[in-house]
Amino acid sequence: MRERLTMPPSEMYYKYLIQPYIDDDNRLSFYNQIQMNLTHAMMLSKQGIISDDTAKALVRCLLDMNAEGPSSVQIWKEEDDYYANFERNIINRVGKEIGGQLHTGRSRNDLGSTLARMNVRDNLVNMIPLVLDLQHTLLEFAEKYADQVMTGYTHMQPAQPITLGYYFSAIAEALERDVQRLLAAYDRMNYCTLGSGASFGTSFPLDRQITAKDLGFYGPVHNTMDAVVTRDYLLEIMADFSILASTLSRMATDMYQWTMDEFAYMEVSDSMAASSSIMPQKKNPAALEYIRAKSAHLAAGYVDIFMALKGTAFIHSREGAGETLHYYWDASLQLEAILHLMKDTLLSSKFKPQNMERVNQNFCTVTELADALVKEEGLPFRSAHGIVGKCVQATYNNGLKCTDITKEVMEKASLDEIGRVISWDTERIQEALSARRSVEGKDHCYGAPSPAETLRMAAEMREHLADFEGGYAERTEALDAAKKALFDKAEQYCG
């Protein structure tokens, strides 16, 4: 393919710009390359562009290579890329007169853009089940710990009571949106660019609908220029990956803090921890640290693709066609690691409910006391807020706990705030301050942290999860069916 050029690639050009891509393509693209060539050869014959005998020889050659696997592809240094090497292997097997006709009506540009979509599609097909699996685990934890009351935080300060199960249901709901985004990204990406030529179509009467269907796509990308030069689906998928990783990083940060001695809400398994070379007592929650760090690689991958695209014209170029995928594969491996590490950390960790009981002592229940004053005394909320704030000040500033708010404390606070005494006995005050009473009293509030609401939400998300799994199965079954149909057609075609 280098007839226009008088010199082979230089050593550095080959080392840095050709060989890495060839190695990646042979690993990622071999089987998709086979499928893409099979459908193209048969379509060329059907359209009368090449003879049946030529197409059958090509199809048989491709089926033989498919059976032999990626190791059957010999690589020549003087060839520019994987496709050039792939074509040369075919020509070596069937001769140039036959093998040279396979490239009729197409360019490496539409080949490369189709392969990129097929490879990324394969990657999504492998990634989505990992997200669904983690969501299953989170819903199991939401149900298991729906009654385990603990402190909810805002600004890293005790805020109001929640349950551990409610926390996990919140993360599960965030992952539900991630699954929706990934399935939608799959659907937007799953259109074929084969037959678009260099960007501008071809005068050969190709049938792009046939090749799109054979490869499991919903149909062709309409505009042949858009088909070849667009990589916006990579930006969309990487944005989805980054959002998912960000949520899991935030969850890992919470769990990281829960492992601190000052919290001691949970303890990670020894199998997910590291020790110290100098401090014998150390048990470091290493898996959580790696999850947080790896999420940065996802964000970096998005920025990398964005920057590779943003400065290019809306034309085919090596920046858009090749470099956009450079960090995608590493980013997807990082996300795969995050999903596995998070699930294993959850399943192997030990939660310590007894240490969550401080929820009744750290003043996170006093909003309930203010609400009770509104309901029972008819006070404006701002006045009730002021009374309870003075109660907190009187106890907290004296080194006391929430359980030390007494009848006398409230009487003084109410007199100071509203000019009259509200006299509740201490037992009544402490009943209003109960963390369990707080969460159980929110049954009527849609989506609130009551055990009943947590279980309702988990049940609803399980239904959604079943729908997602069904939708995922439909997509993968369609891909598998298209692949089987293509190979069946190829076997029948060449007898």
C-alpha positions in Angstrom: 0.0 0.0 0.0 3.1 2.3 0.1 3.5 2.5 -3.6 3.3 6.3 -3.5 6.2 6.3 -1.0 9.9 5.6 -1.8 11.0 4.6 1.7 9.8 2.2 4.3 8.7 3.4 7.7 11.6 4.6 9.8 12.6 2.5 12.9 11.1 5.1 15.3 8.0 5.6 13.1 7.4 1.9 13.2 8.3 1.5 16.9 6.0 4.3 18.2 3.3 4.7 15.6 2.8 1.3 13.9 3.8 -1.6 16.1 1.8 -0.7 19.2 -1.4 -0.4 17.1 -0.7 -3.6 15.2 -0.3 -5.5 18.5 -3.5 -4.0 20.0 -5.5 -4.7 16.8 -4.3 -8.3 16.5 -5.6 -8.8 20.1 -8.8 -6.7 19.8 -9.8 -6.8 16.1 -8.9 -10.2 14.6 -12.3 -11.8 14.9 -14.2 -8.6 14.1 -11.9 -8.1 11.0 -12.9 -11.6 9.9 -16.6 -10.9 10.2 -16.3 -7.5 8.5 -14.4 -9.1 5.5 -16.8 -12.0 5.3 -19.9 -9.8 4.9 -18.1 -7.4 2.5 -17.0 -10.2 0.2 -20.4 -11.8 0.0 -22.1 -8.4 -0.5 -19.7 -7.6 -3.3 -20.7 -10.8 -5.0 -24.4 -10.3 -4.4 -24.2 -6.8 -6.0 -22.4 -8.2 -9.0 -19.2 -6.3 -8.2 -16.9 -9.3 -8.0 -17.6 -12.9 -9.3 -19.0 -15.7 -7.2 -15.8 -17.7 -7.6 -13.7 -14.8 -6.3 -16.0 -14.2 -3.3 -16.1 -17.9 -2.4 -12.3 -18.2 -2.5 -12.2 -15.1 -0.2 -14.8 -16.5 2.2 -13.1 -19.9 2.4 -9.8 -18.2 3.1 -11.4 -16.0 5.9 -13.1 -19.0 7.5 -9.8 -20.9 7.5 -8.0 -17.9 9.1 -10.9 -17.7 11.7 -10.3 -21.3 12.7 -6.6 -20.7 13.0 -6.9 -17.6 15.2 -4.9 -14.4 15.6 -1.6 -16.3 15.5 -2.2 -17.0 11.9 -1.6 -13.4 10.9 2.0 -12.8 9.9 3.3 -9.2 10.4 5.5 -7.3 8.0 7.3 -4.3 9.3 7.0 -2.4 6.0 3.2 -2.4 6.1 1.5 0.6 7.7 -1.0 -1.0 9.9 -2.9 -4.1 11.0 -5.3 -4.0 8.1 -2.5 -3.8 5.5 -0.9 -6.9 7.1 -4.2 -8.6 7.3 -4.9 -8.0 3.6 -1.3 -9.2 2.7 -2.0 -12.5 4.6 -5.1 -13.0 2.5 -3.2 -12.2 -0.8 -0.4 -14.6 0.2 -3.0 -17.4 0.6 -5.2 -16.8 -2.4 -3.1 -14.7 -4.7 -3.3 -11.0 -5.6 -5.8 -11.5 -8.4 -8.4 -12.8 -5.9 -7.2 -11.2 -2.6 -6.7 -7.9 -4.2 -10.4 -7.6 -5.0 -11.5 -7.7 -1.3 -10.8 -4.0 -0.9 -13.1 -3.0 -3.7 -15.4 -0.1 -2.7 -13.9 0.6 0.7 -11.1 2.4 2.4 -9.1 1.8 5.6 -11.1 4.8 6.9 -14.5 3.1 6.9 -12.8 -0.2 7.9 -11.2 1.4 10.9 -14.2 3.3 12.0 -16.4 0.1 11.8 -13.8 -1.9 13.7 -13.6 0.7 16.4 -17.3 0.5 16.9 -17.3 -3.3 16.9 -14.4 -3.4 19.4 -15.9 -0.8 21.7 -19.3 -2.6 21.4 -17.6 -5.8 22.6 -16.1 -3.9 25.5 -19.5 -2.5 26.5 -21.0 -6.0 26.3 -18.5 -7.2 28.8 -18.7 -4.1 31.1 -22.5 -3.8 31.6 -22.9 -7.1 33.4 -20.3 -6.0 35.9 -22.3 -2.9 36.7 -25.5 -5.0 37.0 -23.8 -7.4 39.3 -22.6 -4.7 41.6 -26.1 -3.3 41.6 -27.4 -6.7 42.7 -24.9 -6.7 45.6 -25.9 -3.2 46.7 -29.6 -4.1 46.7 -28.8 -7.1 48.8 -27.1 -4.9 51.3 -29.9 -2.3 51.2 -32.4 -5.1 52.2 -30.0 -6.7 54.7 -29.3 -3.4 56.6 -32.6 -1.6 56.1 -33.1 -1.5 59.9 -29.5 -0.6 60.9 -29.7 2.9 62.1 -26.6 5.1 61.6 -25.7 8.8 61.3 -26.2 10.6 58.1 -23.8 13.4 57.3 -23.7 16.7 55.5 -20.5 18.8 55.3 -18.9 15.8 57.1 -20.8 16.6 60.2 -23.6 14.6 61.9 -26.8 15.7 60.2 -29.8 13.3 60.6 -30.3 9.6 61.2 -30.4 7.2 58.2 -29.9 3.5 57.9 -27.0 1.6 56.4 -29.4 -0.1 54.0 -30.7 3.3 53.0 -27.2 4.4 52.2 -26.6 1.4 49.9 -30.0 2.0 48.2 -28.8 5.5 47.3 -25.7 4.1 45.6 -27.8 1.5 43.9 -30.1 4.1 42.5 -27.1 6.1 41.2 -25.8 2.9 39.4 -29.2 2.5 37.9 -28.7 5.7 36.0 -25.3 4.5 35.0 -26.8 1.4 33.4 -29.4 3.5 31.6 -26.6 5.7 30.2 -24.5 2.7 29.1 -27.4 1.0 27.4 -28.4 4.3 25.7 -24.8 4.8 24.6 -24.7 1.3 23.2 -27.8 2.0 21.2 -26.5 5.3 19.8 -23.2 3.8 18.8 -24.5 0.6 17.3 -24.7 1.8 13.7 -22.4 0.7 10.9 -19.9 2.8 8.9 -18.8 0.2 6.5 -19.2 1.2 2.9 -18.5 4.9 3.5 -15.2 4.8 1.8 -12.6 7.4 2.7 -15.5 9.6 3.9 -17.3 10.4 0.7 -18.9 7.1 -0.4 -18.1 5.2 -3.5 -19.5 4.8 -7.0 -19.7 1.0 -6.6 -23.3 -0.1 -5.9 -22.6 -1.4 -2.3 -25.5 -2.5 -0.1 -24.7 -0.9 3.2 -27.9 -2.4 4.8 -26.7 -5.9 4.3 -23.3 -5.4 5.9 -24.8 -3.5 8.8 -27.3 -6.3 9.5 -24.6 -9.1 9.1 -22.5 -7.4 11.7 -25.3 -6.9 14.3 -25.7 -3.2 13.8 -29.1 -1.5 13.8 -28.3 -0.1 10.4 -25.8 2.2 8.6 -24.8 5.6 9.8 -26.5 7.7 7.1 -24.0 10.3 6.2 -20.7 8.7 5.0 -18.6 11.7 6.2 -20.1 11.6 9.7 -19.7 7.8 9.7 -16.0 8.0 9.2 -14.9 11.1 11.1 -17.1 10.9 14.2 -15.9 9.5 17.5 -18.4 11.2 19.7 -19.7 7.9 20.9 -16.3 7.4 22.6 -16.8 10.7 24.4 -20.2 9.6 25.5 -19.1 6.2 26.8 -16.1 7.7 28.5 -18.3 10.3 30.2 -20.5 7.5 31.4 -17.6 5.5 32.6 -16.3 8.6 34.5 -19.6 9.3 36.1 -19.8 5.7 37.3 -16.3 5.7 38.6 -16.9 9.0 40.4 -19.9 7.6 42.3 -17.9 4.5 43.3 -15.0 6.7 44.3 -17.2 8.7 46.6 -18.6 5.5 48.1 -15.1 4.2 48.6 -14.3 7.5 50.4 -17.2 7.0 52.8 -16.1 3.4 53.5 -12.5 4.5 53.9 -13.6 6.8 56.7 -15.8 4.1 58.2 -12.7 2.0 58.6 -11.0 4.6 60.8 -10.7 3.8 64.5 -12.7 7.0 65.3 -15.7 5.5 63.3 -15.1 1.8 63.3 -18.3 1.2 61.4 -16.6 -1.5 59.3 -13.5 -3.5 58.9 -12.2 -4.6 55.5 -11.2 -8.2 55.0 -7.5 -9.1 55.4 -7.7 -10.2 51.7 -8.5 -6.6 50.6 -5.9 -4.9 52.9 -2.2 -4.2 53.1 0.1 -4.0 56.1 3.0 -1.7 57.1 6.7 -2.4 56.8 7.4 -0.6 60.1 4.1 -0.5 62.1 3.0 -4.0 63.1 -0.5 -3.0 64.0 -1.4 -1.5 60.6 -4.2 -2.9 58.4 -4.6 -0.5 55.6 -7.8 -0.6 53.4 -5.7 -0.7 50.2 -8.5 -1.8 47.9 -10.5 1.3 48.7 -7.5 3.5 48.1 -7.0 1.9 44.7 -10.7 2.4 43.8 -10.4 6.1 44.5 -7.2 6.5 42.6 -8.3 4.5 39.6 -11.4 6.7 39.1 -8.9 9.5 38.1 -7.8 7.4 35.2 -11.4 7.4 33.8 -11.6 11.2 34.0 -8.2 11.4 32.4 -9.3 9.1 29.6 -12.3 11.3 28.9 -10.1 14.4 28.7 -7.6 12.6 26.5 -10.3 11.7 23.9 -11.8 15.2 24.1 -8.5 16.9 23.5 -7.6 14.5 20.7 -10.8 15.5 18.9 -11.5 19.1 19.8 -8.6 20.6 17.8 -9.1 18.6 14.6 -11.2 19.6 11.6 -14.3 17.5 10.9 -12.3 15.2 8.6 -10.6 11.9 8.8 -7.2 12.1 10.5 -4.9 10.1 12.7 -5.8 12.1 15.7 -9.5 11.2 15.5 -9.2 7.8 14.0 -6.3 6.3 16.0 -5.4 8.4 19.0 -8.9 8.7 20.4 -8.8 5.1 21.3 -5.4 5.2 22.8 -6.4 5.5 26.5 -9.9 4.1 26.1 -8.7 0.5 26.6 -6.7 1.3 29.7 -9.6 3.3 31.1 -12.0 0.3 30.5 -9.5 -2.0 32.3 -9.4 0.5 35.2 -13.2 0.6 35.4 -13.3 -3.2 35.3 -10.9 -3.3 38.3 -13.0 -0.8 40.2 -16.2 -2.8 39.8 -14.6 -6.0 40.8 -12.7 -4.5 43.8 -15.8 -2.7 45.1 -17.9 -5.8 45.0 -15.3 -8.0 46.6 -14.7 -5.3 49.3 -18.4 -5.1 50.1 -18.9 -8.9 50.3 -15.8 -9.5 52.4 -16.0 -6.6 54.9 -17.4 -6.8 58.3 -19.8 -4.1 59.4 -20.0 -3.2 63.1 -23.6 -2.1 64.1 -22.6 -1.6 67.7 -20.4 1.4 66.8 -23.2 3.0 64.8 -25.2 3.5 68.0 -23.5 6.8 68.6 -26.2 8.1 66.3 -28.2 8.7 69.5 -25.5 10.8 71.1 -24.1 13.1 68.4 -27.0 15.5 68.1 -28.0 14.3 64.6 -31.6 13.7 65.9 -32.4 17.2 67.1 -34.2 18.2 63.9 -36.8 15.7 65.1 -37.1 17.6 68.4 -37.7 20.8 66.5 -40.3 19.1 64.3 -42.0 17.8 67.4 -42.3 21.3 68.8 -43.9 22.5 65.6 -46.4 19.6 65.6 -47.3 19.6 69.3 -46.8 23.2 70.3 -47.9 24.9 67.1 -44.7 26.9 66.9 -43.3 28.4 63.7 -40.4 26.2 62.7 -38.0 29.0 63.0 -38.9 29.5 66.6 -38.6 25.7 67.3 -35.3 25.7 65.5 -34.1 28.5 67.8 -35.2 26.7 71.0 -33.5 23.5 70.0 -30.4 25.3 68.9 -30.1 26.8 72.4 -30.6 23.4 73.9 -27.7 22.1 71.8 -25.6 25.0 72.8 -26.3 24.4 76.4 -25.3 20.7 76.3 -22.6 20.5 73.6 -20.7 23.5 75.0 -20.6 21.8 78.4 -19.2 18.6 77.0 -22.5 16.8 77.2 -24.3 14.6 74.7 -27.7 14.7 73.0 -29.1 12.4 75.7 -28.3 15.1 78.2 -31.0 17.5 76.9 -33.4 17.7 79.8 -36.6 19.3 80.9 -34.7 22.1 82.6 -32.5 22.8 79.5 -35.6 23.1 77.3 -37.5 25.3 79.7 -34.6 27.8 79.8 -34.1 27.6 76.0 -37.7 28.3 75.3 -38.0 31.1 77.7 -34.9 32.8 76.2 -36.1 32.2 72.6 -39.9 32.9 72.7 -40.5 34.5 76.1 -42.5 31.6 77.5 -41.7 28.2 79.0 -42.3 25.0 77.2 -42.3 22.3 79.8 -41.8 18.8 78.4 -40.6 16.1 80.8 -37.1 14.6 80.0 -38.6 11.3 78.8 -40.7 13.0 76.3 -37.7 14.9 75.0 -35.6 11.8 74.7 -38.4 10.0 72.9 -38.4 12.7 70.3 -34.6 12.4 70.0 -34.6 8.7 69.3 -32.8 7.9 66.1 -34.8 4.8 65.4 -38.0 6.7 66.0 -36.7 9.3 63.5 -36.2 6.9 60.6 -39.3 4.9 61.3 -41.4 8.0 61.5 -40.6 8.9 57.9 -42.7 6.1 56.3 -45.0 8.6 54.8 -42.1 10.5 53.0 -41.4 9.1 49.6 -37.8 8.0 49.3 -36.9 8.8 52.9 -34.7 6.5 55.1 -37.4 4.6 56.9 -36.9 0.8 56.7 -40.2 0.4 54.9 -39.3 2.9 52.3 -35.8 1.5 51.8 -37.3 -2.0 51.2 -39.9 -0.5 48.8 -37.2 1.3 46.9 -35.0 -1.8 46.8 -37.9 -3.9 45.4 -38.7 -1.3 42.8 -35.0 -1.2 41.7 -35.0 -4.9 41.5 -37.8 -4.7 38.9 -35.8 -2.1 37.0 -32.7 -4.3 37.3 -34.7 -7.2 35.8 -35.7 -4.9 32.9 -32.1 -3.8 32.4 -30.9 -7.4 32.4 -33.7 -8.2 29.9 -32.6 -5.3 27.7 -29.0 -6.3 27.9 -29.9 -9.9 27.0 -31.9 -8.8 24.0 -28.9 -6.8 22.7 -26.3 -9.6 23.3 -28.6 -12.3 21.9 -29.1 -10.1 18.7 -25.3 -9.8 18.4 -24.8 -13.5 18.9 -27.6 -14.3 16.4 -26.1 -12.0 13.8 -22.7 -13.5 14.2 -24.0 -17.1 13.9 -26.1 -16.1 10.9 -23.1 -14.5 9.2 -20.9 -17.6 9.6 -23.8 -19.9 8.6 -24.3 -17.8 5.5 -20.5 -17.9 4.8 -20.3 -21.7 5.2 -23.4 -22.2 3.0 -22.1 -19.7 0.4 -18.8 -21.4 -0.2 -20.3 -24.9 0.1 
